Amino acid sequence: MEVFGTSKEFLFGNKIEWETVGEGVQRQIMGYDNKIMLVNVKFEIGAIGAIHEHYHSQVTYVESGKFELTIGEQTKTVKGGDAFYIPPHVLHGVVCIEEGRLVDVFSPIREDFMINK
C-alpha cells in the first residue's frame, strides 16, 4: 500500500478546497491516514454518483438532501439523518433528488482520491 501520510489534527472546512468530480458533484477531502478517510460530497439536484465498486468498506451519513441510492440490487430513497453501509466490491451509486450533502467514511484510504494531492 502506498503511504500518503496523515492529515492535520484540526481540520477547518472553510479552509479545505472543494474539487469538482462530476457534473453537479463536488468533493472535499477531510481527515485521513492510510487506514481511514473522511470525505464530504455535495450534490446538486439531478447529479449522479455513477454506479461503481471499490475494495474499500464505506459508511455514509446523509447530512442533508434526498437521494435515490442503489446498493447491489436494492434501491431505496435516503434523506438527511439517514446512513448506509457499502461492503467492499458491491456495486453502488446515487441520484440526487433534492440538493444535499453526503459524509463518506472509507477504510482504507481511497488512494484514487489522493492523486495530485
Phi and psi restraints in degrees (range 20) as a CNS / XPLOR table:
assign (resid 1 and name C) (resid 2 and name N)
       (resid 2 and name CA) (resid 2 and name C) 1.0 -70.2 20.0 2
assign (resid 2 and name N) (resid 2 and name CA)
       (resid 2 and name C) (resid 3 and name N) 1.0 144.2 20.0 2
assign (resid 2 and name C) (resid 3 and name N)
       (resid 3 and name CA) (resid 3 and name C) 1.0 -97.0 20.0 2
assign (resid 3 and name N) (resid 3 and name CA)
       (resid 3 and name C) (resid 4 and name N) 1.0 125.0 20.0 2
assign (resid 3 and name C) (resid 4 and name N)
       (resid 4 and name CA) (resid 4 and name C) 1.0 -108.5 20.0 2
assign (resid 4 and name N) (resid 4 and name CA)
       (resid 4 and name C) (resid 5 and name N) 1.0 -1.2 20.0 2
assign (resid 4 and name C) (resid 5 and name N)
       (resid 5 and name CA) (resid 5 and name C) 1.0 85.7 20.0 2
assign (resid 5 and name N) (resid 5 and name CA)
       (resid 5 and name C) (resid 6 and name N) 1.0 -162.4 20.0 2
assign (resid 5 and name C) (resid 6 and name N)
       (resid 6 and name CA) (resid 6 and name C) 1.0 -133.1 20.0 2
assign (resid 6 and name N) (resid 6 and name CA)
       (resid 6 and name C) (resid 7 and name N) 1.0 142.9 20.0 2
assign (resid 6 and name C) (resid 7 and name N)
       (resid 7 and name CA) (resid 7 and name C) 1.0 -70.7 20.0 2
assign (resid 7 and name N) (resid 7 and name CA)
       (resid 7 and name C) (resid 8 and name N) 1.0 170.6 20.0 2
assign (resid 7 and name C) (resid 8 and name N)
       (resid 8 and name CA) (resid 8 and name C) 1.0 -67.1 20.0 2
assign (resid 8 and name N) (resid 8 and name CA)
       (resid 8 and name C) (resid 9 and name N) 1.0 161.8 20.0 2
assign (resid 8 and name C) (resid 9 and name N)
       (resid 9 and name CA) (resid 9 and name C) 1.0 -72.3 20.0 2
assign (resid 9 and name N) (resid 9 and name CA)
       (resid 9 and name C) (resid 10 and name N) 1.0 -38.6 20.0 2
assign (resid 9 and name C) (resid 10 and name N)
       (resid 10 and name CA) (resid 10 and name C) 1.0 -109.1 20.0 2
assign (resid 10 and name N) (resid 10 and name CA)
       (resid 10 and name C) (resid 11 and name N) 1.0 127.0 20.0 2
assign (resid 10 and name C) (resid 11 and name N)
       (resid 11 and name CA) (resid 11 and name C) 1.0 -125.8 20.0 2
assign (resid 11 and name N) (resid 11 and name CA)
       (resid 11 and name C) (resid 12 and name N) 1.0 119.7 20.0 2
assign (resid 11 and name C) (resid 12 and name N)
       (resid 12 and name CA) (resid 12 and name C) 1.0 -108.5 20.0 2
assign (resid 12 and name N) (resid 12 and name CA)
       (resid 12 and name C) (resid 13 and name N) 1.0 115.0 20.0 2
assign (resid 12 and name C) (resid 13 and name N)
       (resid 13 and name CA) (resid 13 and name C) 1.0 -53.4 20.0 2
assign (resid 13 and name N) (resid 13 and name CA)
       (resid 13 and name C) (resid 14 and name N) 1.0 -34.0 20.0 2
assign (resid 13 and name C) (resid 14 and name N)
       (resid 14 and name CA) (resid 14 and name C) 1.0 -75.9 20.0 2
assign (resid 14 and name N) (resid 14 and name CA)
       (resid 14 and name C) (resid 15 and name N) 1.0 -4.0 20.0 2
assign (resid 14 and name C) (resid 15 and name N)
       (resid 15 and name CA) (resid 15 and name C) 1.0 -107.5 20.0 2
assign (resid 15 and name N) (resid 15 and name CA)
       (resid 15 and name C) (resid 16 and name N) 1.0 -6.3 20.0 2
assign (resid 15 and name C) (resid 16 and name N)
       (resid 16 and name CA) (resid 16 and name C) 1.0 -104.6 20.0 2
assign (resid 16 and name N) (resid 16 and name CA)
       (resid 16 and name C) (resid 17 and name N) 1.0 126.6 20.0 2
assign (resid 16 and name C) (resid 17 and name N)
       (resid 17 and name CA) (resid 17 and name C) 1.0 -70.2 20.0 2
assign (resid 17 and name N) (resid 17 and name CA)
       (resid 17 and name C) (resid 18 and name N) 1.0 148.2 20.0 2
assign (resid 17 and name C) (resid 18 and name N)
       (resid 18 and name CA) (resid 18 and name C) 1.0 -94.1 20.0 2
assign (resid 18 and name N) (resid 18 and name CA)
       (resid 18 and name C) (resid 19 and name N) 1.0 141.6 20.0 2
assign (resid 18 and name C) (resid 19 and name N)
       (resid 19 and name CA) (resid 19 and name C) 1.0 -117.9 20.0 2
assign (resid 19 and name N) (resid 19 and name CA)
       (resid 19 and name C) (resid 20 and name N) 1.0 139.8 20.0 2
assign (resid 19 and name C) (resid 20 and name N)
       (resid 20 and name CA) (resid 20 and name C) 1.0 -78.4 20.0 2
assign (resid 20 and name N) (resid 20 and name CA)
       (resid 20 and name C) (resid 21 and name N) 1.0 127.6 20.0 2
assign (resid 20 and name C) (resid 21 and name N)
       (resid 21 and name CA) (resid 21 and name C) 1.0 -122.5 20.0 2
assign (resid 21 and name N) (resid 21 and name CA)
       (resid 21 and name C) (resid 22 and name N) 1.0 4.3 20.0 2
assign (resid 21 and name C) (resid 22 and name N)
       (resid 22 and name CA) (resid 22 and name C) 1.0 175.6 20.0 2
assign (resid 22 and name N) (resid 22 and name CA)
       (resid 22 and name C) (resid 23 and name N) 1.0 171.3 20.0 2
assign (resid 22 and name C) (resid 23 and name N)
       (resid 23 and name CA) (resid 23 and name C) 1.0 -65.9 20.0 2
assign (resid 23 and name N) (resid 23 and name CA)
       (resid 23 and name C) (resid 24 and name N) 1.0 115.2 20.0 2
assign (resid 23 and name C) (resid 24 and name N)
       (resid 24 and name CA) (resid 24 and name C) 1.0 78.0 20.0 2
assign (resid 24 and name N) (resid 24 and name CA)
       (resid 24 and name C) (resid 25 and name N) 1.0 13.6 20.0 2
assign (resid 24 and name C) (resid 25 and name N)
       (resid 25 and name CA) (resid 25 and name C) 1.0 -128.8 20.0 2
assign (resid 25 and name N) (resid 25 and name CA)
       (resid 25 and name C) (resid 26 and name N) 1.0 128.3 20.0 2
assign (resid 25 and name C) (resid 26 and name N)
       (resid 26 and name CA) (resid 26 and name C) 1.0 -128.4 20.0 2
assign (resid 26 and name N) (resid 26 and name CA)
       (resid 26 and name C) (resid 27 and name N) 1.0 148.1 20.0 2
assign (resid 26 and name C) (resid 27 and name N)
       (resid 27 and name CA) (resid 27 and name C) 1.0 -126.0 20.0 2
assign (resid 27 and name N) (resid 27 and name CA)
       (resid 27 and name C) (resid 28 and name N) 1.0 142.4 20.0 2
assign (resid 27 and name C) (resid 28 and name N)
       (resid 28 and name CA) (resid 28 and name C) 1.0 -128.4 20.0 2
assign (resid 28 and name N) (resid 28 and name CA)
       (resid 28 and name C) (resid 29 and name N) 1.0 110.1 20.0 2
assign (resid 28 and name C) (resid 29 and name N)
       (resid 29 and name CA) (resid 29 and name C) 1.0 -79.6 20.0 2
assign (resid 29 and name N) (resid 29 and name CA)
       (resid 29 and name C) (resid 30 and name N) 1.0 122.2 20.0 2
assign (resid 29 and name C) (resid 30 and name N)
       (resid 30 and name CA) (resid 30 and name C) 1.0 -100.5 20.0 2
assign (resid 30 and name N) (resid 30 and name CA)
       (resid 30 and name C) (resid 31 and name N) 1.0 -121.6 20.0 2
assign (resid 30 and name C) (resid 31 and name N)
       (resid 31 and name CA) (resid 31 and name C) 1.0 -81.9 20.0 2
assign (resid 31 and name N) (resid 31 and name CA)
       (resid 31 and name C) (resid 32 and name N) 1.0 150.7 20.0 2
assign (resid 31 and name C) (resid 32 and name N)
       (resid 32 and name CA) (resid 32 and name C) 1.0 -165.8 20.0 2
assign (resid 32 and name N) (resid 32 and name CA)
       (resid 32 and name C) (resid 33 and name N) 1.0 156.8 20.0 2
assign (resid 32 and name C) (resid 33 and name N)
       (resid 33 and name CA) (resid 33 and name C) 1.0 -143.0 20.0 2
assign (resid 33 and name N) (resid 33 and name CA)
       (resid 33 and name C) (resid 34 and name N) 1.0 -167.8 20.0 2
assign (resid 33 and name C) (resid 34 and name N)
       (resid 34 and name CA) (resid 34 and name C) 1.0 -71.7 20.0 2
assign (resid 34 and name N) (resid 34 and name CA)
       (resid 34 and name C) (resid 35 and name N) 1.0 -12.1 20.0 2
assign (resid 34 and name C) (resid 35 and name N)
       (resid 35 and name CA) (resid 35 and name C) 1.0 -101.6 20.0 2
assign (resid 35 and name N) (resid 35 and name CA)
       (resid 35 and name C) (resid 36 and name N) 1.0 -20.2 20.0 2
assign (resid 35 and name C) (resid 36 and name N)
       (resid 36 and name CA) (resid 36 and name C) 1.0 -154.0 20.0 2
assign (resid 36 and name N) (resid 36 and name CA)
       (resid 36 and name C) (resid 37 and name N) 1.0 153.2 20.0 2
assign (resid 36 and name C) (resid 37 and name N)
       (resid 37 and name CA) (resid 37 and name C) 1.0 -148.9 20.0 2
assign (resid 37 and name N) (resid 37 and name CA)
       (resid 37 and name C) (resid 38 and name N) 1.0 139.9 20.0 2
assign (resid 37 and name C) (resid 38 and name N)
       (resid 38 and name CA) (resid 38 and name C) 1.0 -116.2 20.0 2
assign (resid 38 and name N) (resid 38 and name CA)
       (resid 38 and name C) (resid 39 and name N) 1.0 129.6 20.0 2
assign (resid 38 and name C) (resid 39 and name N)
       (resid 39 and name CA) (resid 39 and name C) 1.0 -136.7 20.0 2
assign (resid 39 and name N) (resid 39 and name CA)
       (resid 39 and name C) (resid 40 and name N) 1.0 130.6 20.0 2
assign (resid 39 and name C) (resid 40 and name N)
       (resid 40 and name CA) (resid 40 and name C) 1.0 -90.4 20.0 2
assign (resid 40 and name N) (resid 40 and name CA)
       (resid 40 and name C) (resid 41 and name N) 1.0 139.7 20.0 2
assign (resid 40 and name C) (resid 41 and name N)
       (resid 41 and name CA) (resid 41 and name C) 1.0 -133.2 20.0 2
assign (resid 41 and name N) (resid 41 and name CA)
       (resid 41 and name C) (resid 42 and name N) 1.0 121.7 20.0 2
assign (resid 41 and name C) (resid 42 and name N)
       (resid 42 and name CA) (resid 42 and name C) 1.0 -100.0 20.0 2
assign (resid 42 and name N) (resid 42 and name CA)
       (resid 42 and name C) (resid 43 and name N) 1.0 137.2 20.0 2
assign (resid 42 and name C) (resid 43 and name N)
       (resid 43 and name CA) (resid 43 and name C) 1.0 -125.5 20.0 2
assign (resid 43 and name N) (resid 43 and name CA)
       (resid 43 and name C) (resid 44 and name N) 1.0 134.8 20.0 2
assign (resid 43 and name C) (resid 44 and name N)
       (resid 44 and name CA) (resid 44 and name C) 1.0 -87.0 20.0 2
assign (resid 44 and name N) (resid 44 and name CA)
       (resid 44 and name C) (resid 45 and name N) 1.0 160.8 20.0 2
assign (resid 44 and name C) (resid 45 and name N)
       (resid 45 and name CA) (resid 45 and name C) 1.0 -55.4 20.0 2
assign (resid 45 and name N) (resid 45 and name CA)
       (resid 45 and name C) (resid 46 and name N) 1.0 132.7 20.0 2
assign (resid 45 and name C) (resid 46 and name N)
       (resid 46 and name CA) (resid 46 and name C) 1.0 86.1 20.0 2
assign (resid 46 and name N) (resid 46 and name CA)
       (resid 46 and name C) (resid 47 and name N) 1.0 -10.4 20.0 2
assign (resid 46 and name C) (resid 47 and name N)
       (resid 47 and name CA) (resid 47 and name C) 1.0 -66.4 20.0 2
assign (resid 47 and name N) (resid 47 and name CA)
       (resid 47 and name C) (resid 48 and name N) 1.0 150.0 20.0 2
assign (resid 47 and name C) (resid 48 and name N)
       (resid 48 and name CA) (resid 48 and name C) 1.0 -122.0 20.0 2
assign (resid 48 and name N) (resid 48 and name CA)
       (resid 48 and name C) (resid 49 and name N) 1.0 131.4 20.0 2
assign (resid 48 and name C) (resid 49 and name N)
       (resid 49 and name CA) (resid 49 and name C) 1.0 -97.1 20.0 2
assign (resid 49 and name N) (resid 49 and name CA)
       (resid 49 and name C) (resid 50 and name N) 1.0 98.4 20.0 2
assign (resid 49 and name C) (resid 50 and name N)
       (resid 50 and name CA) (resid 50 and name C) 1.0 -55.3 20.0 2
assign (resid 50 and name N) (resid 50 and name CA)
       (resid 50 and name C) (resid 51 and name N) 1.0 150.1 20.0 2
assign (resid 50 and name C) (resid 51 and name N)
       (resid 51 and name CA) (resid 51 and name C) 1.0 -59.7 20.0 2
assign (resid 51 and name N) (resid 51 and name CA)
       (resid 51 and name C) (resid 52 and name N) 1.0 128.0 20.0 2
assign (resid 51 and name C) (resid 52 and name N)
       (resid 52 and name CA) (resid 52 and name C) 1.0 -157.0 20.0 2
assign (resid 52 and name N) (resid 52 and name CA)
       (resid 52 and name C) (resid 53 and name N) 1.0 174.5 20.0 2
assign (resid 52 and name C) (resid 53 and name N)
       (resid 53 and name CA) (resid 53 and name C) 1.0 -145.4 20.0 2
assign (resid 53 and name N) (resid 53 and name CA)
       (resid 53 and name C) (resid 54 and name N) 1.0 158.3 20.0 2
assign (resid 53 and name C) (resid 54 and name N)
       (resid 54 and name CA) (resid 54 and name C) 1.0 -153.8 20.0 2
assign (resid 54 and name N) (resid 54 and name CA)
       (resid 54 and name C) (resid 55 and name N) 1.0 165.9 20.0 2
assign (resid 54 and name C) (resid 55 and name N)
       (resid 55 and name CA) (resid 55 and name C) 1.0 -82.2 20.0 2
assign (resid 55 and name N) (resid 55 and name CA)
       (resid 55 and name C) (resid 56 and name N) 1.0 -2.2 20.0 2
assign (resid 55 and name C) (resid 56 and name N)
       (resid 56 and name CA) (resid 56 and name C) 1.0 -82.2 20.0 2
assign (resid 56 and name N) (resid 56 and name CA)
       (resid 56 and name C) (resid 57 and name N) 1.0 149.0 20.0 2
assign (resid 56 and name C) (resid 57 and name N)
       (resid 57 and name CA) (resid 57 and name C) 1.0 -79.0 20.0 2
assign (resid 57 and name N) (resid 57 and name CA)
       (resid 57 and name C) (resid 58 and name N) 1.0 144.3 20.0 2
assign (resid 57 and name C) (resid 58 and name N)
       (resid 58 and name CA) (resid 58 and name C) 1.0 -137.4 20.0 2
assign (resid 58 and name N) (resid 58 and name CA)
       (resid 58 and name C) (resid 59 and name N) 1.0 133.6 20.0 2
assign (resid 58 and name C) (resid 59 and name N)
       (resid 59 and name CA) (resid 59 and name C) 1.0 -124.5 20.0 2
assign (resid 59 and name N) (resid 59 and name CA)
       (resid 59 and name C) (resid 60 and name N) 1.0 133.5 20.0 2
assign (resid 59 and name C) (resid 60 and name N)
       (resid 60 and name CA) (resid 60 and name C) 1.0 -129.1 20.0 2
assign (resid 60 and name N) (resid 60 and name CA)
       (resid 60 and name C) (resid 61 and name N) 1.0 135.1 20.0 2
assign (resid 60 and name C) (resid 61 and name N)
       (resid 61 and name CA) (resid 61 and name C) 1.0 -103.9 20.0 2
assign (resid 61 and name N) (resid 61 and name CA)
       (resid 61 and name C) (resid 62 and name N) 1.0 129.7 20.0 2
assign (resid 61 and name C) (resid 62 and name N)
       (resid 62 and name CA) (resid 62 and name C) 1.0 -86.4 20.0 2
assign (resid 62 and name N) (resid 62 and name CA)
       (resid 62 and name C) (resid 63 and name N) 1.0 101.6 20.0 2
assign (resid 62 and name C) (resid 63 and name N)
       (resid 63 and name CA) (resid 63 and name C) 1.0 -70.7 20.0 2
assign (resid 63 and name N) (resid 63 and name CA)
       (resid 63 and name C) (resid 64 and name N) 1.0 -42.2 20.0 2
assign (resid 63 and name C) (resid 64 and name N)
       (resid 64 and name CA) (resid 64 and name C) 1.0 -158.8 20.0 2
assign (resid 64 and name N) (resid 64 and name CA)
       (resid 64 and name C) (resid 65 and name N) 1.0 167.3 20.0 2
assign (resid 64 and name C) (resid 65 and name N)
       (resid 65 and name CA) (resid 65 and name C) 1.0 89.0 20.0 2
assign (resid 65 and name N) (resid 65 and name CA)
       (resid 65 and name C) (resid 66 and name N) 1.0 -170.7 20.0 2
assign (resid 65 and name C) (resid 66 and name N)
       (resid 66 and name CA) (resid 66 and name C) 1.0 -141.7 20.0 2
assign (resid 66 and name N) (resid 66 and name CA)
       (resid 66 and name C) (resid 67 and name N) 1.0 136.1 20.0 2
assign (resid 66 and name C) (resid 67 and name N)
       (resid 67 and name CA) (resid 67 and name C) 1.0 -135.6 20.0 2
assign (resid 67 and name N) (resid 67 and name CA)
       (resid 67 and name C) (resid 68 and name N) 1.0 143.9 20.0 2
assign (resid 67 and name C) (resid 68 and name N)
       (resid 68 and name CA) (resid 68 and name C) 1.0 -93.0 20.0 2
assign (resid 68 and name N) (resid 68 and name CA)
       (resid 68 and name C) (resid 69 and name N) 1.0 113.3 20.0 2
assign (resid 68 and name C) (resid 69 and name N)
       (resid 69 and name CA) (resid 69 and name C) 1.0 -110.6 20.0 2
assign (resid 69 and name N) (resid 69 and name CA)
       (resid 69 and name C) (resid 70 and name N) 1.0 131.8 20.0 2
assign (resid 69 and name C) (resid 70 and name N)
       (resid 70 and name CA) (resid 70 and name C) 1.0 -115.5 20.0 2
assign (resid 70 and name N) (resid 70 and name CA)
       (resid 70 and name C) (resid 71 and name N) 1.0 126.0 20.0 2
assign (resid 70 and name C) (resid 71 and name N)
       (resid 71 and name CA) (resid 71 and name C) 1.0 -127.2 20.0 2
assign (resid 71 and name N) (resid 71 and name CA)
       (resid 71 and name C) (resid 72 and name N) 1.0 115.8 20.0 2
assign (resid 71 and name C) (resid 72 and name N)
       (resid 72 and name CA) (resid 72 and name C) 1.0 62.9 20.0 2
assign (resid 72 and name N) (resid 72 and name CA)
       (resid 72 and name C) (resid 73 and name N) 1.0 -123.3 20.0 2
assign (resid 72 and name C) (resid 73 and name N)
       (resid 73 and name CA) (resid 73 and name C) 1.0 -102.2 20.0 2
assign (resid 73 and name N) (resid 73 and name CA)
       (resid 73 and name C) (resid 74 and name N) 1.0 7.3 20.0 2
assign (resid 73 and name C) (resid 74 and name N)
       (resid 74 and name CA) (resid 74 and name C) 1.0 -105.3 20.0 2
assign (resid 74 and name N) (resid 74 and name CA)
       (resid 74 and name C) (resid 75 and name N) 1.0 138.9 20.0 2
assign (resid 74 and name C) (resid 75 and name N)
       (resid 75 and name CA) (resid 75 and name C) 1.0 -126.2 20.0 2
assign (resid 75 and name N) (resid 75 and name CA)
       (resid 75 and name C) (resid 76 and name N) 1.0 129.8 20.0 2
assign (resid 75 and name C) (resid 76 and name N)
       (resid 76 and name CA) (resid 76 and name C) 1.0 -139.9 20.0 2
assign (resid 76 and name N) (resid 76 and name CA)
       (resid 76 and name C) (resid 77 and name N) 1.0 161.1 20.0 2
assign (resid 76 and name C) (resid 77 and name N)
       (resid 77 and name CA) (resid 77 and name C) 1.0 -96.3 20.0 2
assign (resid 77 and name N) (resid 77 and name CA)
       (resid 77 and name C) (resid 78 and name N) 1.0 129.2 20.0 2
assign (resid 77 and name C) (resid 78 and name N)
       (resid 78 and name CA) (resid 78 and name C) 1.0 -121.4 20.0 2
assign (resid 78 and name N) (resid 78 and name CA)
       (resid 78 and name C) (resid 79 and name N) 1.0 151.8 20.0 2
assign (resid 78 and name C) (resid 79 and name N)
       (resid 79 and name CA) (resid 79 and name C) 1.0 -139.9 20.0 2
assign (resid 79 and name N) (resid 79 and name CA)
       (resid 79 and name C) (resid 80 and name N) 1.0 174.9 20.0 2
assign (resid 79 and name C) (resid 80 and name N)
       (resid 80 and name CA) (resid 80 and name C) 1.0 -45.9 20.0 2
assign (resid 80 and name N) (resid 80 and name CA)
       (resid 80 and name C) (resid 81 and name N) 1.0 131.6 20.0 2
assign (resid 80 and name C) (resid 81 and name N)
       (resid 81 and name CA) (resid 81 and name C) 1.0 98.4 20.0 2
assign (resid 81 and name N) (resid 81 and name CA)
       (resid 81 and name C) (resid 82 and name N) 1.0 -15.4 20.0 2
assign (resid 81 and name C) (resid 82 and name N)
       (resid 82 and name CA) (resid 82 and name C) 1.0 -87.9 20.0 2
assign (resid 82 and name N) (resid 82 and name CA)
       (resid 82 and name C) (resid 83 and name N) 1.0 169.1 20.0 2
assign (resid 82 and name C) (resid 83 and name N)
       (resid 83 and name CA) (resid 83 and name C) 1.0 -146.8 20.0 2
assign (resid 83 and name N) (resid 83 and name CA)
       (resid 83 and name C) (resid 84 and name N) 1.0 164.9 20.0 2
assign (resid 83 and name C) (resid 84 and name N)
       (resid 84 and name CA) (resid 84 and name C) 1.0 -152.4 20.0 2
assign (resid 84 and name N) (resid 84 and name CA)
       (resid 84 and name C) (resid 85 and name N) 1.0 156.9 20.0 2
assign (resid 84 and name C) (resid 85 and name N)
       (resid 85 and name CA) (resid 85 and name C) 1.0 -118.8 20.0 2
assign (resid 85 and name N) (resid 85 and name CA)
       (resid 85 and name C) (resid 86 and name N) 1.0 137.1 20.0 2
assign (resid 85 and name C) (resid 86 and name N)
       (resid 86 and name CA) (resid 86 and name C) 1.0 -123.1 20.0 2
assign (resid 86 and name N) (resid 86 and name CA)
       (resid 86 and name C) (resid 87 and name N) 1.0 114.6 20.0 2
assign (resid 86 and name C) (resid 87 and name N)
       (resid 87 and name CA) (resid 87 and name C) 1.0 -68.1 20.0 2
assign (resid 87 and name N) (resid 87 and name CA)
       (resid 87 and name C) (resid 88 and name N) 1.0 160.0 20.0 2
assign (resid 87 and name C) (resid 88 and name N)
       (resid 88 and name CA) (resid 88 and name C) 1.0 -56.5 20.0 2
assign (resid 88 and name N) (resid 88 and name CA)
       (resid 88 and name C) (resid 89 and name N) 1.0 144.0 20.0 2
assign (resid 88 and name C) (resid 89 and name N)
       (resid 89 and name CA) (resid 89 and name C) 1.0 63.9 20.0 2
assign (resid 89 and name N) (resid 89 and name CA)
       (resid 89 and name C) (resid 90 and name N) 1.0 21.3 20.0 2
assign (resid 89 and name C) (resid 90 and name N)
       (resid 90 and name CA) (resid 90 and name C) 1.0 -103.0 20.0 2
assign (resid 90 and name N) (resid 90 and name CA)
       (resid 90 and name C) (resid 91 and name N) 1.0 128.4 20.0 2
assign (resid 90 and name C) (resid 91 and name N)
       (resid 91 and name CA) (resid 91 and name C) 1.0 -62.1 20.0 2
assign (resid 91 and name N) (resid 91 and name CA)
       (resid 91 and name C) (resid 92 and name N) 1.0 138.5 20.0 2
assign (resid 91 and name C) (resid 92 and name N)
       (resid 92 and name CA) (resid 92 and name C) 1.0 -158.3 20.0 2
assign (resid 92 and name N) (resid 92 and name CA)
       (resid 92 and name C) (resid 93 and name N) 1.0 158.8 20.0 2
assign (resid 92 and name C) (resid 93 and name N)
       (resid 93 and name CA) (resid 93 and name C) 1.0 -174.7 20.0 2
assign (resid 93 and name N) (resid 93 and name CA)
       (resid 93 and name C) (resid 94 and name N) 1.0 168.1 20.0 2
assign (resid 93 and name C) (resid 94 and name N)
       (resid 94 and name CA) (resid 94 and name C) 1.0 -135.9 20.0 2
assign (resid 94 and name N) (resid 94 and name CA)
       (resid 94 and name C) (resid 95 and name N) 1.0 155.9 20.0 2
assign (resid 94 and name C) (resid 95 and name N)
       (resid 95 and name CA) (resid 95 and name C) 1.0 -124.4 20.0 2
assign (resid 95 and name N) (resid 95 and name CA)
       (resid 95 and name C) (resid 96 and name N) 1.0 128.8 20.0 2
assign (resid 95 and name C) (resid 96 and name N)
       (resid 96 and name CA) (resid 96 and name C) 1.0 -81.6 20.0 2
assign (resid 96 and name N) (resid 96 and name CA)
       (resid 96 and name C) (resid 97 and name N) 1.0 120.7 20.0 2
assign (resid 96 and name C) (resid 97 and name N)
       (resid 97 and name CA) (resid 97 and name C) 1.0 -93.2 20.0 2
assign (resid 97 and name N) (resid 97 and name CA)
       (resid 97 and name C) (resid 98 and name N) 1.0 -39.5 20.0 2
assign (resid 97 and name C) (resid 98 and name N)
       (resid 98 and name CA) (resid 98 and name C) 1.0 -131.3 20.0 2
assign (resid 98 and name N) (resid 98 and name CA)
       (resid 98 and name C) (resid 99 and name N) 1.0 132.1 20.0 2
assign (resid 98 and name C) (resid 99 and name N)
       (resid 99 and name CA) (resid 99 and name C) 1.0 -41.8 20.0 2
assign (resid 99 and name N) (resid 99 and name CA)
       (resid 99 and name C) (resid 100 and name N) 1.0 135.8 20.0 2
assign (resid 99 and name C) (resid 100 and name N)
       (resid 100 and name CA) (resid 100 and name C) 1.0 -168.0 20.0 2
assign (resid 100 and name N) (resid 100 and name CA)
       (resid 100 and name C) (resid 101 and name N) 1.0 -174.4 20.0 2
assign (resid 100 and name C) (resid 101 and name N)
       (resid 101 and name CA) (resid 101 and name C) 1.0 -136.8 20.0 2
assign (resid 101 and name N) (resid 101 and name CA)
       (resid 101 and name C) (resid 102 and name N) 1.0 136.9 20.0 2
assign (resid 101 and name C) (resid 102 and name N)
       (resid 102 and name CA) (resid 102 and name C) 1.0 -111.2 20.0 2
assign (resid 102 and name N) (resid 102 and name CA)
       (resid 102 and name C) (resid 103 and name N) 1.0 146.8 20.0 2
assign (resid 102 and name C) (resid 103 and name N)
       (resid 103 and name CA) (resid 103 and name C) 1.0 -117.2 20.0 2
assign (resid 103 and name N) (resid 103 and name CA)
       (resid 103 and name C) (resid 104 and name N) 1.0 107.4 20.0 2
assign (resid 103 and name C) (resid 104 and name N)
       (resid 104 and name CA) (resid 104 and name C) 1.0 -96.0 20.0 2
assign (resid 104 and name N) (resid 104 and name CA)
       (resid 104 and name C) (resid 105 and name N) 1.0 139.2 20.0 2
assign (resid 104 and name C) (resid 105 and name N)
       (resid 105 and name CA) (resid 105 and name C) 1.0 -121.8 20.0 2
assign (resid 105 and name N) (resid 105 and name CA)
       (resid 105 and name C) (resid 106 and name N) 1.0 126.8 20.0 2
assign (resid 105 and name C) (resid 106 and name N)
       (resid 106 and name CA) (resid 106 and name C) 1.0 -119.3 20.0 2
assign (resid 106 and name N) (resid 106 and name CA)
       (resid 106 and name C) (resid 107 and name N) 1.0 145.1 20.0 2
assign (resid 106 and name C) (resid 107 and name N)
       (resid 107 and name CA) (resid 107 and name C) 1.0 -139.2 20.0 2
assign (resid 107 and name N) (resid 107 and name CA)
       (resid 107 and name C) (resid 108 and name N) 1.0 124.7 20.0 2
assign (resid 107 and name C) (resid 108 and name N)
       (resid 108 and name CA) (resid 108 and name C) 1.0 -75.0 20.0 2
assign (resid 108 and name N) (resid 108 and name CA)
       (resid 108 and name C) (resid 109 and name N) 1.0 -170.3 20.0 2
assign (resid 108 and name C) (resid 109 and name N)
       (resid 109 and name CA) (resid 109 and name C) 1.0 -54.4 20.0 2
assign (resid 109 and name N) (resid 109 and name CA)
       (resid 109 and name C) (resid 110 and name N) 1.0 144.4 20.0 2
assign (resid 109 and name C) (resid 110 and name N)
       (resid 110 and name CA) (resid 110 and name C) 1.0 -81.0 20.0 2
assign (resid 110 and name N) (resid 110 and name CA)
       (resid 110 and name C) (resid 111 and name N) 1.0 97.2 20.0 2
assign (resid 110 and name C) (resid 111 and name N)
       (resid 111 and name CA) (resid 111 and name C) 1.0 -58.5 20.0 2
assign (resid 111 and name N) (resid 111 and name CA)
       (resid 111 and name C) (resid 112 and name N) 1.0 -36.1 20.0 2
assign (resid 111 and name C) (resid 112 and name N)
       (resid 112 and name CA) (resid 112 and name C) 1.0 -64.9 20.0 2
assign (resid 112 and name N) (resid 112 and name CA)
       (resid 112 and name C) (resid 113 and name N) 1.0 -22.8 20.0 2
assign (resid 112 and name C) (resid 113 and name N)
       (resid 113 and name CA) (resid 113 and name C) 1.0 -78.8 20.0 2
assign (resid 113 and name N) (resid 113 and name CA)
       (resid 113 and name C) (resid 114 and name N) 1.0 -18.2 20.0 2
assign (resid 113 and name C) (resid 114 and name N)
       (resid 114 and name CA) (resid 114 and name C) 1.0 -92.1 20.0 2
assign (resid 114 and name N) (resid 114 and name CA)
       (resid 114 and name C) (resid 115 and name N) 1.0 -2.6 20.0 2
assign (resid 114 and name C) (resid 115 and name N)
       (resid 115 and name CA) (resid 115 and name C) 1.0 -59.7 20.0 2
assign (resid 115 and name N) (resid 115 and name CA)
       (resid 115 and name C) (resid 116 and name N) 1.0 133.5 20.0 2
assign (resid 115 and name C) (resid 116 and name N)
       (resid 116 and name CA) (resid 116 and name C) 1.0 70.0 20.0 2
assign (resid 116 and name N) (resid 116 and name CA)
       (resid 116 and name C) (resid 117 and name N) 1.0 18.8 20.0 2
